[in-house]
């Protein structure tokens, strides 16, 4: 055979230049708009992992309002207490608690405020809780469709009160899926928190009782997952002015605001005593 004739490359060399993609993520996690052969979106799963590394956040729907609570982990003793809040108001009657990446949470919250403002301009009324959850779920889902963006590394618990349905609690995940809950939990201690929430007679408790239970659950989840780290308890609520829908029709639905410091301090005291006693007998009393 003449030496000028090109010889085919050996098989091992010819396939060396082509990447081999598998269902464990290789190749399929390079773009946000690509599914793996088994139907997984790895970028969304990575975003969910970022949320799982964040502080525990919970929401409790009550008969007269909603309570939001967050375990804000303190990475340095030099940090100013009360800064970098994880719970924010998006309208006078709606609060949002986030777990995950703080910058993502800020942008997500800013978008929620825009949705609430646009609703008021268009319909001349406050946005319903379910409509807010639907809007933010669609916004989060849009960030899972294109290779030029990435999913939000945040899960948001949206709580508030409106004339349409009274107290409402929703949770929106990085994939964009949103569900209504009586009790919701996300973050590092979500499993322990969910187990404790399931023991409560939801939604048939008052916001005052929910404050005490939320503090206990946050302390329990922290002890179970981040015992060696300091944290600050952040808590807000939305409640009826007098405790009934009839009163709300006259005075307006509740306002999202921080739980009074004395109530938070008392709830933390009871939570610590409960942890030291190994039970929640005193909390139930």
GUMAR-704942 format. One record per residue (C-alpha): residue in one letter; z, y, x. Coordinates in Angstrom, 1 decimal. Layout:
+---+--------+--------+--------+
: r :      Z :      Y :      X :
+---+--------+--------+--------+
: a :      Z :      Y :      X :
...
+---+--------+--------+--------+
***
This chain:
+---+--------+--------+--------+
: r :      Z :      Y :      X :
+---+--------+--------+--------+
: x :    0.0 :    0.0 :    0.0 :
: x :   -1.0 :    3.4 :    1.4 :
: x :    2.0 :    5.4 :    2.6 :
: x :    0.7 :    8.4 :    0.7 :
: x :    1.5 :    6.8 :   -2.7 :
: x :    4.7 :    8.1 :   -4.2 :
: x :    7.3 :    5.4 :   -4.6 :
: x :    9.7 :    5.5 :   -7.7 :
: x :   13.3 :    6.4 :   -7.0 :
: x :   15.8 :    3.6 :   -7.2 :
: x :   17.4 :    3.4 :  -10.6 :
: x :   20.8 :    4.4 :   -9.4 :
: x :   19.4 :    7.6 :   -7.8 :
: x :   17.2 :    8.5 :  -10.8 :
: x :   20.0 :    8.5 :  -13.3 :
: x :   22.5 :   10.3 :  -11.0 :
: x :   21.3 :   13.7 :  -12.0 :
: x :   21.8 :   13.2 :  -15.8 :
: x :   25.4 :   13.7 :  -17.1 :
: x :   26.8 :   10.8 :  -19.0 :
: x :   28.7 :   12.0 :  -22.2 :
: x :   31.4 :    9.9 :  -23.8 :
: x :   33.5 :   10.2 :  -26.9 :
: x :   36.6 :   11.1 :  -24.8 :
: x :   35.4 :   14.7 :  -24.4 :
: x :   33.1 :   14.7 :  -21.4 :
: x :   30.2 :   16.9 :  -22.3 :
: x :   31.2 :   17.3 :  -25.9 :
: x :   33.9 :   19.8 :  -25.2 :
: x :   31.7 :   22.3 :  -23.4 :
: x :   30.5 :   24.0 :  -26.6 :
: x :   32.4 :   24.9 :  -29.7 :
: x :   29.5 :   24.0 :  -31.9 :
: x :   29.1 :   20.4 :  -30.8 :
: x :   30.6 :   17.3 :  -32.4 :
: x :   31.4 :   14.1 :  -30.5 :
: x :   29.8 :   10.9 :  -31.8 :
: x :   33.1 :   10.1 :  -33.7 :
: x :   33.0 :   13.4 :  -35.5 :
: x :   35.6 :   15.4 :  -33.4 :
: x :   35.5 :   19.0 :  -32.3 :
: x :   37.3 :   19.0 :  -29.0 :
: x :   37.6 :   22.8 :  -28.8 :
: x :   39.5 :   22.9 :  -32.1 :
: x :   41.8 :   20.1 :  -30.8 :
: x :   42.5 :   22.1 :  -27.6 :
: x :   43.3 :   25.1 :  -29.7 :
: x :   45.7 :   23.0 :  -31.8 :
: x :   47.3 :   21.8 :  -28.6 :
: x :   48.0 :   25.5 :  -27.6 :
: x :   49.8 :   25.9 :  -30.9 :
: x :   51.9 :   22.8 :  -30.3 :
: x :   53.1 :   24.3 :  -27.1 :
: x :   54.3 :   27.5 :  -28.9 :
: x :   57.7 :   28.2 :  -30.4 :
: x :   58.6 :   26.6 :  -33.8 :
: x :   57.7 :   28.7 :  -36.9 :
: x :   58.7 :   27.8 :  -40.4 :
: x :   58.2 :   29.1 :  -43.9 :
: x :   60.3 :   28.3 :  -47.0 :
: x :   59.2 :   29.0 :  -50.6 :
: x :   62.1 :   29.8 :  -52.9 :
: x :   62.5 :   30.4 :  -56.6 :
: x :   63.0 :   34.2 :  -55.9 :
: x :   61.0 :   34.8 :  -52.8 :
: x :   59.8 :   33.5 :  -49.4 :
: x :   61.6 :   33.2 :  -46.0 :
: x :   59.8 :   33.2 :  -42.6 :
: x :   61.5 :   32.2 :  -39.4 :
: x :   60.3 :   31.8 :  -35.8 :
: x :   61.9 :   30.4 :  -32.6 :
: x :   60.8 :   33.1 :  -30.1 :
: x :   61.2 :   31.4 :  -26.6 :
: x :   62.4 :   33.8 :  -23.9 :
: x :   60.7 :   33.2 :  -20.6 :
: x :   62.6 :   35.8 :  -18.6 :
: x :   66.0 :   37.4 :  -18.8 :
: x :   64.3 :   40.7 :  -18.0 :
: x :   62.5 :   40.8 :  -21.4 :
: x :   63.7 :   43.3 :  -24.0 :
: x :   65.2 :   41.5 :  -27.0 :
: x :   63.2 :   42.2 :  -30.2 :
: x :   59.9 :   42.9 :  -28.4 :
: x :   56.7 :   40.8 :  -28.8 :
: x :   57.4 :   39.9 :  -32.4 :
: x :   55.9 :   36.8 :  -33.9 :
: x :   56.3 :   37.9 :  -37.5 :
: x :   54.4 :   40.9 :  -38.9 :
: x :   53.6 :   42.6 :  -42.2 :
: x :   50.0 :   42.5 :  -43.3 :
: x :   50.7 :   44.3 :  -46.6 :
: x :   53.8 :   45.5 :  -48.3 :
: x :   54.2 :   42.1 :  -50.1 :
: x :   52.9 :   39.7 :  -47.5 :
: x :   54.2 :   38.6 :  -44.1 :
: x :   52.6 :   36.4 :  -41.5 :
: x :   54.4 :   34.2 :  -38.9 :
: x :   52.4 :   32.8 :  -36.0 :
: x :   52.9 :   30.1 :  -33.4 :
: x :   50.6 :   29.7 :  -30.4 :
: x :   48.9 :   32.3 :  -28.1 :
: x :   50.3 :   35.8 :  -28.7 :
: x :   47.1 :   37.8 :  -28.1 :
: x :   45.3 :   35.5 :  -30.6 :
: x :   48.1 :   36.0 :  -33.1 :
: x :   47.8 :   39.8 :  -32.8 :
: x :   44.1 :   39.8 :  -33.4 :
: x :   44.5 :   37.4 :  -36.3 :
: x :   47.2 :   39.6 :  -37.8 :
: x :   45.0 :   42.7 :  -37.4 :
: x :   42.2 :   41.0 :  -39.3 :
: x :   44.6 :   40.1 :  -42.1 :
: x :   45.6 :   43.7 :  -42.4 :
: x :   42.0 :   44.7 :  -42.7 :
: x :   41.5 :   42.1 :  -45.4 :
: x :   44.5 :   43.4 :  -47.3 :
: x :   43.3 :   47.1 :  -47.0 :
: x :   39.8 :   46.3 :  -48.1 :
: x :   41.1 :   44.4 :  -51.1 :
: x :   43.2 :   47.4 :  -52.2 :
: x :   40.2 :   49.7 :  -51.8 :
: x :   37.9 :   47.4 :  -53.8 :
: x :   40.2 :   46.2 :  -56.5 :
: x :   42.9 :   48.9 :  -56.6 :
: x :   45.6 :   46.2 :  -56.4 :
: x :   47.5 :   44.2 :  -53.8 :
: x :   45.7 :   41.1 :  -52.5 :
: x :   47.0 :   37.8 :  -53.9 :
: x :   48.6 :   35.4 :  -51.4 :
: x :   46.0 :   32.7 :  -52.1 :
: x :   43.1 :   35.1 :  -51.6 :
: x :   44.6 :   36.2 :  -48.3 :
: x :   44.9 :   32.6 :  -47.1 :
: x :   41.3 :   31.9 :  -48.2 :
: x :   40.0 :   34.9 :  -46.4 :
: x :   41.8 :   34.1 :  -43.2 :
: x :   40.9 :   30.5 :  -43.4 :
: x :   37.2 :   31.5 :  -43.6 :
: x :   37.7 :   33.9 :  -40.7 :
: x :   39.3 :   31.2 :  -38.5 :
: x :   36.6 :   28.6 :  -39.4 :
: x :   33.9 :   31.0 :  -38.4 :
: x :   35.2 :   30.8 :  -34.8 :
: x :   34.6 :   27.1 :  -34.8 :
: x :   30.8 :   27.4 :  -35.5 :
: x :   29.3 :   29.2 :  -32.5 :
: x :   29.2 :   28.4 :  -28.8 :
: x :   29.7 :   32.1 :  -27.9 :
: x :   33.3 :   32.1 :  -29.3 :
: x :   36.3 :   29.8 :  -29.2 :
: x :   38.8 :   28.8 :  -31.9 :
: x :   42.0 :   30.8 :  -32.4 :
: x :   44.9 :   29.2 :  -30.5 :
: x :   47.2 :   30.1 :  -33.3 :
: x :   48.5 :   28.6 :  -36.6 :
: x :   49.6 :   31.2 :  -39.2 :
: x :   52.2 :   30.8 :  -42.0 :
: x :   51.4 :   33.4 :  -44.7 :
: x :   54.1 :   34.1 :  -47.2 :
: x :   54.7 :   36.7 :  -49.9 :
: x :   54.9 :   37.4 :  -53.6 :
: x :   52.3 :   38.6 :  -56.1 :
: x :   51.8 :   39.1 :  -59.8 :
: x :   49.4 :   36.2 :  -60.1 :
: x :   51.7 :   33.4 :  -58.9 :
: x :   55.0 :   34.7 :  -57.8 :
: x :   56.3 :   33.4 :  -54.5 :
: x :   53.5 :   31.9 :  -52.4 :
: x :   53.4 :   30.1 :  -49.0 :
: x :   50.3 :   29.1 :  -47.1 :
: x :   49.5 :   27.8 :  -43.6 :
: x :   46.2 :   28.4 :  -41.9 :
: x :   45.3 :   26.2 :  -38.9 :
: x :   42.9 :   26.7 :  -36.0 :
: x :   40.2 :   24.7 :  -37.8 :
: x :   40.3 :   27.2 :  -40.7 :
: x :   41.9 :   24.7 :  -43.1 :
: x :   44.6 :   26.2 :  -45.3 :
: x :   47.1 :   24.6 :  -47.7 :
: x :   49.8 :   25.9 :  -50.0 :
: x :   53.3 :   24.7 :  -49.2 :
: x :   56.8 :   24.7 :  -50.5 :
: x :   57.9 :   24.4 :  -46.9 :
: x :   55.7 :   24.7 :  -43.8 :
: x :   56.3 :   24.2 :  -40.1 :
: x :   54.3 :   24.5 :  -36.9 :
: x :   54.8 :   24.8 :  -33.2 :
: x :   56.6 :   22.6 :  -30.7 :
: x :   59.4 :   21.5 :  -33.0 :
: x :   57.2 :   21.0 :  -36.1 :
: x :   58.0 :   17.4 :  -36.6 :
: x :   61.8 :   17.8 :  -36.5 :
: x :   61.5 :   20.9 :  -38.7 :
: x :   59.3 :   19.2 :  -41.3 :
: x :   61.8 :   16.3 :  -41.5 :
: x :   64.6 :   18.8 :  -42.3 :
: x :   62.5 :   20.8 :  -44.8 :
: x :   61.8 :   17.7 :  -46.7 :
: x :   65.5 :   17.3 :  -47.4 :
: x :   65.8 :   20.6 :  -49.2 :
: x :   65.4 :   20.9 :  -53.0 :
: x :   62.4 :   23.2 :  -52.7 :
: x :   61.4 :   25.5 :  -54.3 :
: x :   64.7 :   25.6 :  -56.3 :
: x :   66.8 :   27.5 :  -53.8 :
: x :   67.5 :   31.2 :  -53.3 :
: x :   66.3 :   33.3 :  -50.4 :
: x :   69.9 :   33.7 :  -49.3 :
: x :   70.4 :   29.9 :  -49.0 :
: x :   66.9 :   29.6 :  -47.4 :
: x :   68.0 :   32.1 :  -44.7 :
: x :   70.9 :   29.8 :  -43.8 :
: x :   68.8 :   26.7 :  -43.9 :
: x :   66.0 :   28.3 :  -41.9 :
: x :   68.4 :   29.2 :  -39.1 :
: x :   69.8 :   25.7 :  -39.1 :
: x :   66.4 :   24.1 :  -38.9 :
: x :   65.2 :   26.4 :  -36.1 :
: x :   68.3 :   25.6 :  -34.1 :
: x :   67.9 :   21.9 :  -34.8 :
: x :   64.2 :   21.9 :  -33.7 :
: x :   65.1 :   23.9 :  -30.6 :
: x :   67.8 :   21.5 :  -29.6 :
: x :   65.4 :   18.6 :  -30.1 :
: x :   62.5 :   20.0 :  -28.2 :
: x :   63.4 :   23.0 :  -26.0 :
: x :   67.1 :   22.6 :  -25.3 :
: x :   66.9 :   24.0 :  -21.8 :
: x :   65.2 :   27.3 :  -22.8 :
: x :   66.7 :   30.4 :  -24.3 :
: x :   65.3 :   31.7 :  -27.6 :
: x :   65.6 :   34.5 :  -30.1 :
: x :   65.6 :   33.9 :  -33.8 :
: x :   63.3 :   36.1 :  -35.7 :
: x :   63.5 :   36.1 :  -39.5 :
: x :   62.0 :   38.0 :  -42.5 :
: x :   61.8 :   37.6 :  -46.2 :
: x :   60.0 :   38.7 :  -49.4 :
: x :   62.1 :   38.6 :  -52.5 :
: x :   62.4 :   39.9 :  -56.1 :
: x :   64.4 :   43.0 :  -56.4 :
: x :   66.7 :   41.5 :  -59.0 :
: x :   65.7 :   37.8 :  -59.0 :
: x :   63.4 :   37.5 :  -62.0 :
: x :   59.7 :   37.9 :  -62.8 :
: x :   60.6 :   40.2 :  -65.7 :
: x :   62.3 :   42.6 :  -63.4 :
: x :   59.4 :   42.5 :  -61.0 :
: x :   57.0 :   43.5 :  -63.7 :
: x :   59.0 :   46.8 :  -64.0 :
: x :   60.1 :   47.4 :  -60.4 :
: x :   57.2 :   45.8 :  -58.6 :
: x :   57.1 :   42.7 :  -56.4 :
: x :   59.3 :   42.3 :  -53.4 :
: x :   58.7 :   43.9 :  -50.1 :
: x :   58.3 :   42.0 :  -46.8 :
: x :   61.0 :   43.1 :  -44.5 :
: x :   63.4 :   41.8 :  -41.8 :
: x :   66.4 :   39.9 :  -43.0 :
: x :   69.5 :   42.1 :  -42.6 :
: x :   71.1 :   41.5 :  -39.2 :
: x :   74.5 :   40.6 :  -40.6 :
: x :   72.9 :   37.8 :  -42.7 :
: x :   71.0 :   36.5 :  -39.7 :
: x :   74.2 :   36.6 :  -37.5 :
: x :   76.1 :   34.7 :  -40.2 :
: x :   73.3 :   32.1 :  -40.5 :
: x :   73.2 :   31.6 :  -36.8 :
: x :   77.0 :   31.2 :  -36.6 :
: x :   76.8 :   28.5 :  -39.3 :
: x :   73.8 :   26.8 :  -37.6 :
: x :   75.7 :   26.6 :  -34.3 :
: x :   78.7 :   25.2 :  -36.0 :
: x :   76.5 :   22.6 :  -37.7 :
: x :   75.0 :   21.6 :  -34.4 :
: x :   78.4 :   21.2 :  -32.8 :
: x :   79.6 :   19.2 :  -35.8 :
: x :   76.6 :   16.9 :  -35.7 :
: x :   75.8 :   17.5 :  -39.4 :
: x :   75.1 :   20.0 :  -42.1 :
: x :   78.0 :   19.4 :  -44.4 :
: x :   79.3 :   23.0 :  -44.1 :
: x :   75.8 :   24.3 :  -44.6 :
: x :   75.6 :   22.5 :  -47.9 :
: x :   78.9 :   23.8 :  -49.1 :
+---+--------+--------+--------+
***
